[in-house]
């Protein structure tokens, strides 16, 4: 009689451990996926900023060339 009770308790403990472990793994996976998506958004914003800065640098360079041409090359 005691052997059967011990087996039942052991099986219930195993089941509880498995459910807890799987739940913990799924929760951690969900959090990791969320954090990765947030980082991807930040990288996307950064990449757009880098592209815009490159465009502004080219525009400023062009403006300096035009100013130098207007001043007869004596500017700067």
Secondary structure, DSSP 8 states (H G I E B T S, - for coil): -HHHHHHHHHHHHHHHHHHHHHHHHHHHHHHHHHHHHHHHHHHHHHHHHHHHHHHHHHHHHHHHHHHHHHTTT---
